[in-house]
């Protein structure tokens, strides 16, 4: 799950870069990095932290929901 989330984040960052290159605008002006050279890396780090927190905090809730669905299917 974490790898999927990070791959989407990386694809988005590549799309941002490609649009900045194709439009001919300054990449900083298009991306709004405000001079922060580590913008892409910090975005992807936040994605990593968010996906790990989601796995840790929501796993039990997800499992309970799946068990409920399985029980409902058995009744039908």
mmJSON file of the N, C-alpha and C atoms, coordinates in Angstrom:
{"data_MODEL":{"atom_site":{
"group_PDB":["ATOM","ATOM","ATOM","ATOM","ATOM","ATOM","ATOM","ATOM","ATOM","ATOM","ATOM","ATOM","ATOM","ATOM","ATOM","ATOM","ATOM","ATOM","ATOM","ATOM","ATOM","ATOM","ATOM","ATOM","ATOM","ATOM","ATOM","ATOM","ATOM","ATOM","ATOM","ATOM","ATOM","ATOM","ATOM","ATOM","ATOM","ATOM","ATOM","ATOM","ATOM","ATOM","ATOM","ATOM","ATOM","ATOM","ATOM","ATOM","ATOM","ATOM","ATOM","ATOM","ATOM","ATOM","ATOM","ATOM","ATOM","ATOM","ATOM","ATOM","ATOM","ATOM","ATOM","ATOM","ATOM","ATOM","ATOM","ATOM","ATOM","ATOM","ATOM","ATOM","ATOM","ATOM","ATOM","ATOM","ATOM","ATOM","ATOM","ATOM","ATOM","ATOM","ATOM","ATOM","ATOM","ATOM","ATOM","ATOM","ATOM","ATOM","ATOM","ATOM","ATOM","ATOM","ATOM","ATOM","ATOM","ATOM","ATOM","ATOM","ATOM","ATOM","ATOM","ATOM","ATOM","ATOM","ATOM","ATOM","ATOM","ATOM","ATOM","ATOM","ATOM","ATOM","ATOM","ATOM","ATOM","ATOM","ATOM","ATOM","ATOM","ATOM","ATOM","ATOM","ATOM","ATOM","ATOM","ATOM","ATOM","ATOM","ATOM","ATOM","ATOM","ATOM","ATOM","ATOM","ATOM","ATOM","ATOM","ATOM","ATOM","ATOM","ATOM","ATOM","ATOM","ATOM","ATOM","ATOM","ATOM","ATOM","ATOM","ATOM","ATOM","ATOM","ATOM","ATOM","ATOM","ATOM","ATOM","ATOM","ATOM","ATOM","ATOM","ATOM","ATOM","ATOM","ATOM","ATOM","ATOM","ATOM","ATOM","ATOM","ATOM","ATOM","ATOM","ATOM","ATOM","ATOM","ATOM","ATOM","ATOM","ATOM","ATOM","ATOM","ATOM","ATOM","ATOM","ATOM","ATOM","ATOM","ATOM","ATOM","ATOM","ATOM","ATOM","ATOM","ATOM","ATOM","ATOM","ATOM","ATOM","ATOM","ATOM","ATOM","ATOM","ATOM","ATOM","ATOM","ATOM","ATOM","ATOM","ATOM","ATOM","ATOM","ATOM","ATOM","ATOM","ATOM","ATOM","ATOM","ATOM","ATOM","ATOM","ATOM","ATOM","ATOM","ATOM","ATOM"],
"id":[1,2,3,4,5,6,7,8,9,10,11,12,13,14,15,16,17,18,19,20,21,22,23,24,25,26,27,28,29,30,31,32,33,34,35,36,37,38,39,40,41,42,43,44,45,46,47,48,49,50,51,52,53,54,55,56,57,58,59,60,61,62,63,64,65,66,67,68,69,70,71,72,73,74,75,76,77,78,79,80,81,82,83,84,85,86,87,88,89,90,91,92,93,94,95,96,97,98,99,100,101,102,103,104,105,106,107,108,109,110,111,112,113,114,115,116,117,118,119,120,121,122,123,124,125,126,127,128,129,130,131,132,133,134,135,136,137,138,139,140,141,142,143,144,145,146,147,148,149,150,151,152,153,154,155,156,157,158,159,160,161,162,163,164,165,166,167,168,169,170,171,172,173,174,175,176,177,178,179,180,181,182,183,184,185,186,187,188,189,190,191,192,193,194,195,196,197,198,199,200,201,202,203,204,205,206,207,208,209,210,211,212,213,214,215,216,217,218,219,220,221,222,223,224,225,226,227,228],
"type_symbol":["N","C","C","N","C","C","N","C","C","N","C","C","N","C","C","N","C","C","N","C","C","N","C","C","N","C","C","N","C","C","N","C","C","N","C","C","N","C","C","N","C","C","N","C","C","N","C","C","N","C","C","N","C","C","N","C","C","N","C","C","N","C","C","N","C","C","N","C","C","N","C","C","N","C","C","N","C","C","N","C","C","N","C","C","N","C","C","N","C","C","N","C","C","N","C","C","N","C","C","N","C","C","N","C","C","N","C","C","N","C","C","N","C","C","N","C","C","N","C","C","N","C","C","N","C","C","N","C","C","N","C","C","N","C","C","N","C","C","N","C","C","N","C","C","N","C","C","N","C","C","N","C","C","N","C","C","N","C","C","N","C","C","N","C","C","N","C","C","N","C","C","N","C","C","N","C","C","N","C","C","N","C","C","N","C","C","N","C","C","N","C","C","N","C","C","N","C","C","N","C","C","N","C","C","N","C","C","N","C","C","N","C","C","N","C","C","N","C","C","N","C","C","N","C","C","N","C","C"],
"label_atom_id":["N","CA","C","N","CA","C","N","CA","C","N","CA","C","N","CA","C","N","CA","C","N","CA","C","N","CA","C","N","CA","C","N","CA","C","N","CA","C","N","CA","C","N","CA","C","N","CA","C","N","CA","C","N","CA","C","N","CA","C","N","CA","C","N","CA","C","N","CA","C","N","CA","C","N","CA","C","N","CA","C","N","CA","C","N","CA","C","N","CA","C","N","CA","C","N","CA","C","N","CA","C","N","CA","C","N","CA","C","N","CA","C","N","CA","C","N","CA","C","N","CA","C","N","CA","C","N","CA","C","N","CA","C","N","CA","C","N","CA","C","N","CA","C","N","CA","C","N","CA","C","N","CA","C","N","CA","C","N","CA","C","N","CA","C","N","CA","C","N","CA","C","N","CA","C","N","CA","C","N","CA","C","N","CA","C","N","CA","C","N","CA","C","N","CA","C","N","CA","C","N","CA","C","N","CA","C","N","CA","C","N","CA","C","N","CA","C","N","CA","C","N","CA","C","N","CA","C","N","CA","C","N","CA","C","N","CA","C","N","CA","C","N","CA","C","N","CA","C","N","CA","C","N","CA","C","N","CA","C","N","CA","C","N","CA","C"],
"label_alt_id":[null,null,null,null,null,null,null,null,null,null,null,null,null,null,null,null,null,null,null,null,null,null,null,null,null,null,null,null,null,null,null,null,null,null,null,null,null,null,null,null,null,null,null,null,null,null,null,null,null,null,null,null,null,null,null,null,null,null,null,null,null,null,null,null,null,null,null,null,null,null,null,null,null,null,null,null,null,null,null,null,null,null,null,null,null,null,null,null,null,null,null,null,null,null,null,null,null,null,null,null,null,null,null,null,null,null,null,null,null,null,null,null,null,null,null,null,null,null,null,null,null,null,null,null,null,null,null,null,null,null,null,null,null,null,null,null,null,null,null,null,null,null,null,null,null,null,null,null,null,null,null,null,null,null,null,null,null,null,null,null,null,null,null,null,null,null,null,null,null,null,null,null,null,null,null,null,null,null,null,null,null,null,null,null,null,null,null,null,null,null,null,null,null,null,null,null,null,null,null,null,null,null,null,null,null,null,null,null,null,null,null,null,null,null,null,null,null,null,null,null,null,null,null,null,null,null,null,null],
"label_comp_id":["UNK","UNK","UNK","UNK","UNK","UNK","UNK","UNK","UNK","UNK","UNK","UNK","UNK","UNK","UNK","UNK","UNK","UNK","UNK","UNK","UNK","UNK","UNK","UNK","UNK","UNK","UNK","UNK","UNK","UNK","UNK","UNK","UNK","UNK","UNK","UNK","UNK","UNK","UNK","UNK","UNK","UNK","UNK","UNK","UNK","UNK","UNK","UNK","UNK","UNK","UNK","UNK","UNK","UNK","UNK","UNK","UNK","UNK","UNK","UNK","UNK","UNK","UNK","UNK","UNK","UNK","UNK","UNK","UNK","UNK","UNK","UNK","UNK","UNK","UNK","UNK","UNK","UNK","UNK","UNK","UNK","UNK","UNK","UNK","UNK","UNK","UNK","UNK","UNK","UNK","UNK","UNK","UNK","UNK","UNK","UNK","UNK","UNK","UNK","UNK","UNK","UNK","UNK","UNK","UNK","UNK","UNK","UNK","UNK","UNK","UNK","UNK","UNK","UNK","UNK","UNK","UNK","UNK","UNK","UNK","UNK","UNK","UNK","UNK","UNK","UNK","UNK","UNK","UNK","UNK","UNK","UNK","UNK","UNK","UNK","UNK","UNK","UNK","UNK","UNK","UNK","UNK","UNK","UNK","UNK","UNK","UNK","UNK","UNK","UNK","UNK","UNK","UNK","UNK","UNK","UNK","UNK","UNK","UNK","UNK","UNK","UNK","UNK","UNK","UNK","UNK","UNK","UNK","UNK","UNK","UNK","UNK","UNK","UNK","UNK","UNK","UNK","UNK","UNK","UNK","UNK","UNK","UNK","UNK","UNK","UNK","UNK","UNK","UNK","UNK","UNK","UNK","UNK","UNK","UNK","UNK","UNK","UNK","UNK","UNK","UNK","UNK","UNK","UNK","UNK","UNK","UNK","UNK","UNK","UNK","UNK","UNK","UNK","UNK","UNK","UNK","UNK","UNK","UNK","UNK","UNK","UNK","UNK","UNK","UNK","UNK","UNK","UNK"],
"label_asym_id":["A","A","A","A","A","A","A","A","A","A","A","A","A","A","A","A","A","A","A","A","A","A","A","A","A","A","A","A","A","A","A","A","A","A","A","A","A","A","A","A","A","A","A","A","A","A","A","A","A","A","A","A","A","A","A","A","A","A","A","A","A","A","A","A","A","A","A","A","A","A","A","A","A","A","A","A","A","A","A","A","A","A","A","A","A","A","A","A","A","A","A","A","A","A","A","A","A","A","A","A","A","A","A","A","A","A","A","A","A","A","A","A","A","A","A","A","A","A","A","A","A","A","A","A","A","A","A","A","A","A","A","A","A","A","A","A","A","A","A","A","A","A","A","A","A","A","A","A","A","A","A","A","A","A","A","A","A","A","A","A","A","A","A","A","A","A","A","A","A","A","A","A","A","A","A","A","A","A","A","A","A","A","A","A","A","A","A","A","A","A","A","A","A","A","A","A","A","A","A","A","A","A","A","A","A","A","A","A","A","A","A","A","A","A","A","A","A","A","A","A","A","A","A","A","A","A","A","A"],
"label_entity_id":["1","1","1","1","1","1","1","1","1","1","1","1","1","1","1","1","1","1","1","1","1","1","1","1","1","1","1","1","1","1","1","1","1","1","1","1","1","1","1","1","1","1","1","1","1","1","1","1","1","1","1","1","1","1","1","1","1","1","1","1","1","1","1","1","1","1","1","1","1","1","1","1","1","1","1","1","1","1","1","1","1","1","1","1","1","1","1","1","1","1","1","1","1","1","1","1","1","1","1","1","1","1","1","1","1","1","1","1","1","1","1","1","1","1","1","1","1","1","1","1","1","1","1","1","1","1","1","1","1","1","1","1","1","1","1","1","1","1","1","1","1","1","1","1","1","1","1","1","1","1","1","1","1","1","1","1","1","1","1","1","1","1","1","1","1","1","1","1","1","1","1","1","1","1","1","1","1","1","1","1","1","1","1","1","1","1","1","1","1","1","1","1","1","1","1","1","1","1","1","1","1","1","1","1","1","1","1","1","1","1","1","1","1","1","1","1","1","1","1","1","1","1","1","1","1","1","1","1"],
"label_seq_id":[1,1,1,2,2,2,3,3,3,4,4,4,5,5,5,6,6,6,7,7,7,8,8,8,9,9,9,10,10,10,11,11,11,12,12,12,13,13,13,14,14,14,15,15,15,16,16,16,17,17,17,18,18,18,19,19,19,20,20,20,21,21,21,22,22,22,23,23,23,24,24,24,25,25,25,26,26,26,27,27,27,28,28,28,29,29,29,30,30,30,31,31,31,32,32,32,33,33,33,34,34,34,35,35,35,36,36,36,37,37,37,38,38,38,39,39,39,40,40,40,41,41,41,42,42,42,43,43,43,44,44,44,45,45,45,46,46,46,47,47,47,48,48,48,49,49,49,50,50,50,51,51,51,52,52,52,53,53,53,54,54,54,55,55,55,56,56,56,57,57,57,58,58,58,59,59,59,60,60,60,61,61,61,62,62,62,63,63,63,64,64,64,65,65,65,66,66,66,67,67,67,68,68,68,69,69,69,70,70,70,71,71,71,72,72,72,73,73,73,74,74,74,75,75,75,76,76,76],
"pdbx_PDB_ins_code":[null,null,null,null,null,null,null,null,null,null,null,null,null,null,null,null,null,null,null,null,null,null,null,null,null,null,null,null,null,null,null,null,null,null,null,null,null,null,null,null,null,null,null,null,null,null,null,null,null,null,null,null,null,null,null,null,null,null,null,null,null,null,null,null,null,null,null,null,null,null,null,null,null,null,null,null,null,null,null,null,null,null,null,null,null,null,null,null,null,null,null,null,null,null,null,null,null,null,null,null,null,null,null,null,null,null,null,null,null,null,null,null,null,null,null,null,null,null,null,null,null,null,null,null,null,null,null,null,null,null,null,null,null,null,null,null,null,null,null,null,null,null,null,null,null,null,null,null,null,null,null,null,null,null,null,null,null,null,null,null,null,null,null,null,null,null,null,null,null,null,null,null,null,null,null,null,null,null,null,null,null,null,null,null,null,null,null,null,null,null,null,null,null,null,null,null,null,null,null,null,null,null,null,null,null,null,null,null,null,null,null,null,null,null,null,null,null,null,null,null,null,null,null,null,null,null,null,null],
"Cartn_x":[0.822,0.0,0.862,1.918,2.791,3.456,3.875,4.55,3.608,2.341,1.37,1.188,1.042,0.868,2.08,3.265,4.48,4.631,4.194,4.295,3.356,2.151,1.244,1.856,2.489,3.127,4.251,5.05,6.152,5.628,4.567,3.981,3.471,2.817,2.316,3.469,4.548,5.705,6.308,6.344,6.85,5.935,4.625,3.681,3.882,4.063,4.335,5.573,6.625,7.875,7.66,6.956,6.741,5.924,4.894,4.076,4.905,5.738,6.598,7.557,8.077,8.993,8.262,7.095,6.361,5.752,5.377,4.762,5.802,7.055,8.117,8.22,7.375,7.451,8.612,9.004,9.985,9.354,10.068,9.527,9.143,9.949,9.625,8.332,8.115,6.889,5.669,5.794,4.661,4.35,5.385,5.18,4.888,5.222,4.973,5.85,7.078,7.964,8.482,8.331,8.75,10.222,11.023,12.457,12.904,11.993,12.328,12.748,14.057,14.572,14.182,13.77,13.423,11.911,11.176,9.713,9.239,9.789,9.383,9.676,10.866,11.246,10.377,10.074,9.239,7.809,7.309,5.976,5.931,6.952,6.974,7.197,7.961,8.153,6.834,6.084,4.767,3.831,3.921,3.133,3.521,4.808,5.291,4.767,4.905,4.443,2.929,2.194,0.74,0.29,0.948,0.546,0.886,2.014,2.365,1.394,1.092,0.13,-1.242,-1.652,-2.946,-2.968,-1.893,-1.832,-1.89,-1.131,-1.076,-2.415,-3.01,-4.207,-5.508,-5.555,-6.817,-6.912,-5.859,-5.87,-6.979,-7.102,-8.128,-9.533,-9.779,-11.089,-11.41,-10.425,-10.6,-10.915,-10.166,-10.391,-11.782,-12.237,-13.582,-14.643,-14.455,-15.413,-15.461,-14.304,-14.265,-14.951,-14.751,-15.414,-16.93,-17.396,-18.831,-19.403,-18.682,-19.13,-19.182,-18.175,-18.149,-19.321,-19.638,-20.77,-22.084,-22.223,-23.446,-23.595,-22.481,-22.523,-22.894,-22.428,-22.757,-24.243,-24.835,-26.264,-27.122,-26.64,-27.423,-27.194],
"Cartn_y":[-1.203,0.0,1.26,1.247,2.421,2.643,1.567,1.717,2.27,1.891,2.41,3.908,4.314,5.732,6.539,6.028,6.737,6.781,5.739,5.773,6.819,6.966,8.034,9.403,9.553,10.826,11.137,10.13,10.325,10.667,9.99,10.284,11.715,12.157,13.533,14.533,14.268,15.168,15.199,14.058,14.021,14.789,14.698,15.46,16.952,17.369,18.787,19.257,18.448,18.81,18.902,17.911,17.891,19.097,19.457,20.616,21.888,21.999,23.179,23.264,22.125,22.107,22.405,21.823,21.971,23.354,23.995,25.32,26.409,26.086,27.066,28.066,27.911,28.809,28.391,29.295,28.931,27.872,26.802,25.723,26.232,27.112,27.648,28.444,29.212,30.011,29.108,28.066,27.164,26.337,25.793,24.878,25.586,26.848,27.576,27.112,26.715,26.221,27.335,28.56,29.734,29.649,29.112,29.041,27.87,27.015,25.872,24.71,24.434,23.444,22.007,21.761,20.412,20.171,20.966,20.862,19.467,18.926,17.594,16.535,16.605,15.613,15.719,16.948,17.095,16.641,16.879,16.381,14.858,14.218,12.759,12.207,12.92,12.497,12.585,13.664,13.797,12.68,12.3,11.185,9.884,9.671,8.481,8.436,9.54,9.598,9.387,10.034,9.888,8.47,7.814,6.445,5.471,5.673,4.812,5.037,6.298,6.591,6.006,6.1,5.531,4.026,3.351,1.908,1.57,2.305,2.026,2.328,3.473,3.923,3.316,2.923,2.488,0.993,0.241,-1.192,-1.916,-1.656,-2.349,-2.0,-0.746,-0.324,-1.01,-1.084,-1.747,-3.229,-3.883,-5.308,-5.57,-4.715,-4.863,-4.712,-3.757,-3.553,-4.765,-5.325,-6.518,-7.701,-7.86,-8.948,-8.782,-7.539,-7.27,-7.624,-7.268,-7.591,-9.105,-9.807,-11.268,-11.899,-11.376,-11.902,-11.649,-10.491,-10.177,-11.084,-11.391,-12.273,-13.7,-14.138,-15.487,-15.604,-14.529,-14.54,-14.613,-14.055,-14.041,-15.28],
"Cartn_z":[0.0,0.0,0.0,0.79,0.849,-0.503,-1.142,-2.434,-3.505,-3.454,-4.418,-4.211,-2.956,-2.646,-3.083,-2.8,-3.208,-4.725,-5.409,-6.874,-7.459,-6.896,-7.348,-7.085,-5.933,-5.603,-6.587,-6.905,-7.851,-9.242,-9.66,-10.971,-11.012,-9.945,-9.889,-9.985,-9.265,-9.314,-10.715,-11.397,-12.772,-13.722,-13.497,-14.322,-14.103,-12.856,-12.569,-13.322,-13.263,-13.938,-15.451,-16.021,-17.467,-17.925,-17.18,-17.541,-17.479,-16.456,-16.343,-17.528,-17.951,-19.093,-20.406,-20.587,-21.843,-22.024,-20.945,-21.064,-21.243,-21.0,-21.172,-20.036,-19.037,-17.89,-17.002,-16.16,-15.151,-14.258,-14.018,-13.193,-11.811,-11.242,-9.916,-9.942,-11.007,-11.101,-11.253,-12.059,-12.276,-11.035,-10.433,-9.32,-8.005,-7.919,-6.684,-5.538,-5.849,-4.799,-3.913,-4.338,-3.572,-3.178,-4.092,-3.866,-3.006,-2.612,-1.759,-2.652,-2.685,-3.635,-3.281,-2.068,-1.639,-1.662,-2.438,-2.465,-2.866,-3.926,-4.392,-3.344,-2.769,-1.768,-0.519,-0.096,1.1,0.822,-0.399,-0.758,-0.681,-1.215,-1.207,0.2,1.022,2.409,3.177,2.956,3.598,3.144,1.887,1.369,2.079,2.261,2.958,4.385,5.109,6.497,6.559,5.667,5.656,5.364,4.423,4.089,5.216,5.873,7.007,8.161,8.465,9.534,9.218,7.973,7.581,7.806,7.433,7.655,9.137,9.938,11.371,12.042,11.714,12.42,11.897,10.638,10.046,9.755,10.024,9.721,10.472,11.775,12.561,12.089,11.799,11.298,9.967,9.104,7.808,7.987,8.873,9.111,9.687,10.609,11.174,10.091,9.217,8.129,7.208,6.904,6.051,6.716,8.029,8.745,8.707,8.862,8.804,7.429,6.392,5.032,4.838,5.316,5.191,5.929,7.118,7.882,7.155,6.556,5.816,4.601,3.942,2.775,3.17,4.339,4.804,5.127,5.631,5.963,4.707,3.638,2.387,1.646],
"occupancy":[1.0,1.0,1.0,1.0,1.0,1.0,1.0,1.0,1.0,1.0,1.0,1.0,1.0,1.0,1.0,1.0,1.0,1.0,1.0,1.0,1.0,1.0,1.0,1.0,1.0,1.0,1.0,1.0,1.0,1.0,1.0,1.0,1.0,1.0,1.0,1.0,1.0,1.0,1.0,1.0,1.0,1.0,1.0,1.0,1.0,1.0,1.0,1.0,1.0,1.0,1.0,1.0,1.0,1.0,1.0,1.0,1.0,1.0,1.0,1.0,1.0,1.0,1.0,1.0,1.0,1.0,1.0,1.0,1.0,1.0,1.0,1.0,1.0,1.0,1.0,1.0,1.0,1.0,1.0,1.0,1.0,1.0,1.0,1.0,1.0,1.0,1.0,1.0,1.0,1.0,1.0,1.0,1.0,1.0,1.0,1.0,1.0,1.0,1.0,1.0,1.0,1.0,1.0,1.0,1.0,1.0,1.0,1.0,1.0,1.0,1.0,1.0,1.0,1.0,1.0,1.0,1.0,1.0,1.0,1.0,1.0,1.0,1.0,1.0,1.0,1.0,1.0,1.0,1.0,1.0,1.0,1.0,1.0,1.0,1.0,1.0,1.0,1.0,1.0,1.0,1.0,1.0,1.0,1.0,1.0,1.0,1.0,1.0,1.0,1.0,1.0,1.0,1.0,1.0,1.0,1.0,1.0,1.0,1.0,1.0,1.0,1.0,1.0,1.0,1.0,1.0,1.0,1.0,1.0,1.0,1.0,1.0,1.0,1.0,1.0,1.0,1.0,1.0,1.0,1.0,1.0,1.0,1.0,1.0,1.0,1.0,1.0,1.0,1.0,1.0,1.0,1.0,1.0,1.0,1.0,1.0,1.0,1.0,1.0,1.0,1.0,1.0,1.0,1.0,1.0,1.0,1.0,1.0,1.0,1.0,1.0,1.0,1.0,1.0,1.0,1.0,1.0,1.0,1.0,1.0,1.0,1.0,1.0,1.0,1.0,1.0,1.0,1.0],
"B_iso_or_equiv":[0.0,0.0,0.0,0.0,0.0,0.0,0.0,0.0,0.0,0.0,0.0,0.0,0.0,0.0,0.0,0.0,0.0,0.0,0.0,0.0,0.0,0.0,0.0,0.0,0.0,0.0,0.0,0.0,0.0,0.0,0.0,0.0,0.0,0.0,0.0,0.0,0.0,0.0,0.0,0.0,0.0,0.0,0.0,0.0,0.0,0.0,0.0,0.0,0.0,0.0,0.0,0.0,0.0,0.0,0.0,0.0,0.0,0.0,0.0,0.0,0.0,0.0,0.0,0.0,0.0,0.0,0.0,0.0,0.0,0.0,0.0,0.0,0.0,0.0,0.0,0.0,0.0,0.0,0.0,0.0,0.0,0.0,0.0,0.0,0.0,0.0,0.0,0.0,0.0,0.0,0.0,0.0,0.0,0.0,0.0,0.0,0.0,0.0,0.0,0.0,0.0,0.0,0.0,0.0,0.0,0.0,0.0,0.0,0.0,0.0,0.0,0.0,0.0,0.0,0.0,0.0,0.0,0.0,0.0,0.0,0.0,0.0,0.0,0.0,0.0,0.0,0.0,0.0,0.0,0.0,0.0,0.0,0.0,0.0,0.0,0.0,0.0,0.0,0.0,0.0,0.0,0.0,0.0,0.0,0.0,0.0,0.0,0.0,0.0,0.0,0.0,0.0,0.0,0.0,0.0,0.0,0.0,0.0,0.0,0.0,0.0,0.0,0.0,0.0,0.0,0.0,0.0,0.0,0.0,0.0,0.0,0.0,0.0,0.0,0.0,0.0,0.0,0.0,0.0,0.0,0.0,0.0,0.0,0.0,0.0,0.0,0.0,0.0,0.0,0.0,0.0,0.0,0.0,0.0,0.0,0.0,0.0,0.0,0.0,0.0,0.0,0.0,0.0,0.0,0.0,0.0,0.0,0.0,0.0,0.0,0.0,0.0,0.0,0.0,0.0,0.0,0.0,0.0,0.0,0.0,0.0,0.0,0.0,0.0,0.0,0.0,0.0,0.0],
"pdbx_formal_charge":[null,null,null,null,null,null,null,null,null,null,null,null,null,null,null,null,null,null,null,null,null,null,null,null,null,null,null,null,null,null,null,null,null,null,null,null,null,null,null,null,null,null,null,null,null,null,null,null,null,null,null,null,null,null,null,null,null,null,null,null,null,null,null,null,null,null,null,null,null,null,null,null,null,null,null,null,null,null,null,null,null,null,null,null,null,null,null,null,null,null,null,null,null,null,null,null,null,null,null,null,null,null,null,null,null,null,null,null,null,null,null,null,null,null,null,null,null,null,null,null,null,null,null,null,null,null,null,null,null,null,null,null,null,null,null,null,null,null,null,null,null,null,null,null,null,null,null,null,null,null,null,null,null,null,null,null,null,null,null,null,null,null,null,null,null,null,null,null,null,null,null,null,null,null,null,null,null,null,null,null,null,null,null,null,null,null,null,null,null,null,null,null,null,null,null,null,null,null,null,null,null,null,null,null,null,null,null,null,null,null,null,null,null,null,null,null,null,null,null,null,null,null,null,null,null,null,null,null],
"auth_seq_id":[1,1,1,2,2,2,3,3,3,4,4,4,5,5,5,6,6,6,7,7,7,8,8,8,9,9,9,10,10,10,11,11,11,12,12,12,13,13,13,14,14,14,15,15,15,16,16,16,17,17,17,18,18,18,19,19,19,20,20,20,21,21,21,22,22,22,23,23,23,24,24,24,25,25,25,26,26,26,27,27,27,28,28,28,29,29,29,30,30,30,31,31,31,32,32,32,33,33,33,34,34,34,35,35,35,36,36,36,37,37,37,38,38,38,39,39,39,40,40,40,41,41,41,42,42,42,43,43,43,44,44,44,45,45,45,46,46,46,47,47,47,48,48,48,49,49,49,50,50,50,51,51,51,52,52,52,53,53,53,54,54,54,55,55,55,56,56,56,57,57,57,58,58,58,59,59,59,60,60,60,61,61,61,62,62,62,63,63,63,64,64,64,65,65,65,66,66,66,67,67,67,68,68,68,69,69,69,70,70,70,71,71,71,72,72,72,73,73,73,74,74,74,75,75,75,76,76,76],
"auth_comp_id":["UNK","UNK","UNK","UNK","UNK","UNK","UNK","UNK","UNK","UNK","UNK","UNK","UNK","UNK","UNK","UNK","UNK","UNK","UNK","UNK","UNK","UNK","UNK","UNK","UNK","UNK","UNK","UNK","UNK","UNK","UNK","UNK","UNK","UNK","UNK","UNK","UNK","UNK","UNK","UNK","UNK","UNK","UNK","UNK","UNK","UNK","UNK","UNK","UNK","UNK","UNK","UNK","UNK","UNK","UNK","UNK","UNK","UNK","UNK","UNK","UNK","UNK","UNK","UNK","UNK","UNK","UNK","UNK","UNK","UNK","UNK","UNK","UNK","UNK","UNK","UNK","UNK","UNK","UNK","UNK","UNK","UNK","UNK","UNK","UNK","UNK","UNK","UNK","UNK","UNK","UNK","UNK","UNK","UNK","UNK","UNK","UNK","UNK","UNK","UNK","UNK","UNK","UNK","UNK","UNK","UNK","UNK","UNK","UNK","UNK","UNK","UNK","UNK","UNK","UNK","UNK","UNK","UNK","UNK","UNK","UNK","UNK","UNK","UNK","UNK","UNK","UNK","UNK","UNK","UNK","UNK","UNK","UNK","UNK","UNK","UNK","UNK","UNK","UNK","UNK","UNK","UNK","UNK","UNK","UNK","UNK","UNK","UNK","UNK","UNK","UNK","UNK","UNK","UNK","UNK","UNK","UNK","UNK","UNK","UNK","UNK","UNK","UNK","UNK","UNK","UNK","UNK","UNK","UNK","UNK","UNK","UNK","UNK","UNK","UNK","UNK","UNK","UNK","UNK","UNK","UNK","UNK","UNK","UNK","UNK","UNK","UNK","UNK","UNK","UNK","UNK","UNK","UNK","UNK","UNK","UNK","UNK","UNK","UNK","UNK","UNK","UNK","UNK","UNK","UNK","UNK","UNK","UNK","UNK","UNK","UNK","UNK","UNK","UNK","UNK","UNK","UNK","UNK","UNK","UNK","UNK","UNK","UNK","UNK","UNK","UNK","UNK","UNK"],
"auth_asym_id":["A","A","A","A","A","A","A","A","A","A","A","A","A","A","A","A","A","A","A","A","A","A","A","A","A","A","A","A","A","A","A","A","A","A","A","A","A","A","A","A","A","A","A","A","A","A","A","A","A","A","A","A","A","A","A","A","A","A","A","A","A","A","A","A","A","A","A","A","A","A","A","A","A","A","A","A","A","A","A","A","A","A","A","A","A","A","A","A","A","A","A","A","A","A","A","A","A","A","A","A","A","A","A","A","A","A","A","A","A","A","A","A","A","A","A","A","A","A","A","A","A","A","A","A","A","A","A","A","A","A","A","A","A","A","A","A","A","A","A","A","A","A","A","A","A","A","A","A","A","A","A","A","A","A","A","A","A","A","A","A","A","A","A","A","A","A","A","A","A","A","A","A","A","A","A","A","A","A","A","A","A","A","A","A","A","A","A","A","A","A","A","A","A","A","A","A","A","A","A","A","A","A","A","A","A","A","A","A","A","A","A","A","A","A","A","A","A","A","A","A","A","A","A","A","A","A","A","A"],
"auth_atom_id":["N","CA","C","N","CA","C","N","CA","C","N","CA","C","N","CA","C","N","CA","C","N","CA","C","N","CA","C","N","CA","C","N","CA","C","N","CA","C","N","CA","C","N","CA","C","N","CA","C","N","CA","C","N","CA","C","N","CA","C","N","CA","C","N","CA","C","N","CA","C","N","CA","C","N","CA","C","N","CA","C","N","CA","C","N","CA","C","N","CA","C","N","CA","C","N","CA","C","N","CA","C","N","CA","C","N","CA","C","N","CA","C","N","CA","C","N","CA","C","N","CA","C","N","CA","C","N","CA","C","N","CA","C","N","CA","C","N","CA","C","N","CA","C","N","CA","C","N","CA","C","N","CA","C","N","CA","C","N","CA","C","N","CA","C","N","CA","C","N","CA","C","N","CA","C","N","CA","C","N","CA","C","N","CA","C","N","CA","C","N","CA","C","N","CA","C","N","CA","C","N","CA","C","N","CA","C","N","CA","C","N","CA","C","N","CA","C","N","CA","C","N","CA","C","N","CA","C","N","CA","C","N","CA","C","N","CA","C","N","CA","C","N","CA","C","N","CA","C","N","CA","C","N","CA","C","N","CA","C","N","CA","C","N","CA","C"],
"pdbx_PDB_model_num":[1,1,1,1,1,1,1,1,1,1,1,1,1,1,1,1,1,1,1,1,1,1,1,1,1,1,1,1,1,1,1,1,1,1,1,1,1,1,1,1,1,1,1,1,1,1,1,1,1,1,1,1,1,1,1,1,1,1,1,1,1,1,1,1,1,1,1,1,1,1,1,1,1,1,1,1,1,1,1,1,1,1,1,1,1,1,1,1,1,1,1,1,1,1,1,1,1,1,1,1,1,1,1,1,1,1,1,1,1,1,1,1,1,1,1,1,1,1,1,1,1,1,1,1,1,1,1,1,1,1,1,1,1,1,1,1,1,1,1,1,1,1,1,1,1,1,1,1,1,1,1,1,1,1,1,1,1,1,1,1,1,1,1,1,1,1,1,1,1,1,1,1,1,1,1,1,1,1,1,1,1,1,1,1,1,1,1,1,1,1,1,1,1,1,1,1,1,1,1,1,1,1,1,1,1,1,1,1,1,1,1,1,1,1,1,1,1,1,1,1,1,1,1,1,1,1,1,1]
}}}
